[in-house]
């Protein structure tokens, strides 16, 4: 499933207020907070897109 990240950027603790939000992803896996996990899961559950 693919969901757009842009609508979530200001809500995710990982990316909120950061202009270079994608930089940490260059180094592989990173831990996310429970808040971000649930926010992403909620966005995926509400998505109508099909791979």
C-alpha positions, 0 to 999 in steps of 0.5 A: 500500500502506498500513501502520500507522505506530504499530508502527514509531515506536520503531524509526524514527530519524526518530521514536524518542523524539519525542512530536511526531514528525509535526510535520516532515511539515507542511513537505513532503519530508524525508530519511530514513536508510538504516536507516529506508528499509529498515525501512519497506520491510521492513514494506511487504514483510511487509504483507498489506493490499491497496489 
